[in-house]
Amino acid sequence: MTYRMFEMFEIRQIIQRLRRGESLRQVAVSQQVGRAKVKLIHTIATSQQWLDPLVSLPDDRVLATFFTLPRTAPQNNSSVEAYRNAILKWHAQGINATTIRRALHEQQGFCGR
């Protein structure tokens, strides 16, 4: 299952299609999203009565309270983080990056991953 971030206008379009009576499958195909995502949006829209044509759709702030995930910073850890102090010391001495890498390989067994 992929966790593609949806823009508010995409969610609004899905709700509008559901309001017009399109099936979950039709909406999923036309919007190029999974049926599970359409079903989730349908369930929330039904519970909030957004599928009723007499009820106006809420603004993006209200939609965002139901459909956004908290954003977290990426958790990319550098493979050379363990050698940070040595690398900074060598860099301050003006040693070339290629030479630093070779020294890490020879002295520490660093293989580049």
N, C-alpha and C positions, 0 to 999 in steps of 0.2 A: 504494500500500500504506500503510495507516495503522499507526501505532505506538501503539496503545492499550495502556496499562499494565494488566496483569492482576493481580488480587488472588490471593493464594495459594489461597483457597477455590475460586476458579474453576478454577485449574489442577488442584487436587485433585479437583474434580467431573469434569473432563474425563478424568483418569486413571481414576477409578472407573467411568465409563461405558465406557471402553475395556477395562477389566478384565472388564466384564460381556459383552463381545463385540459391542458396538454398532459399526457401521461409522463410518469417518471422516466420511462425509457426514451420517449421522444425528446424530453428536455435534456437528458444526459447526452444523447447523440448530437443534438443541435448545439449544445454549449461545450461539447467535448470534455465532459467531466464524468466521473464514475457515478453509477446509480446510487451507490451508498452515500455519496456526498449530497446528491439531489434528495435522497430520502431524509437525510439529516436536516437539510434546509426545509423540506416539506414538513417534517415533524415540528420544528421550531416555529415555522410560519403558521401552522395550524394552531399550535398552543397559544400563539399571540394574536390569533384571529386576523392575520395579514392576508389570508387567502380570500377573505370576504370582500367582494368588489365595492361594498359600501364603506369599507374602512380604508382610509388612505394609508399608503406605505409610510413607515417611519423614515426619519432622516438618517444619514449615514452614521451619526454618533450612536443612535439607538441600535442600529444594525451591528455596529462594531462591538457593542457590549455582548452580543450573542455569538459573533462569528470570528473574533480575532483571538489569536493565541499570543501569550506574552512572548516577546522577542528576547532571546538570550544571545549573548555574545558567542561567536564560534569558539569551539574548544580545540583549536589547532595547537598542538604542542610541538615545539621545535625539537628535532632529533639531536641538536647540538646544545640544548639547554643545560645539560649536565656539565658541559665544558665551557660555560659562559665566561667564567673568570679568566681562564687561560686564554681564551680567544680575545677577550677585551685587552688583556695585557699585551698579547702579541700584536694586536691591531694598533695599540698605542705606540708600540715600538716601530711601526711602519712595515711590518712583515706582510707580504703578499698573501692573499686569500688561498691561492693554490698551495703555497708553502705551509700555511696553517692547516689546511686539510691533510696534507701529507704527514705533517707532524702528529696530528690527531690519530691518523691511521697507524703510524709506526709506534707512537708512545702509548696510546690508549686503546688501540684495537678498533677505532671507529671505522665503520664500513659505509657510512653515508646514508643510513636509514634510521 
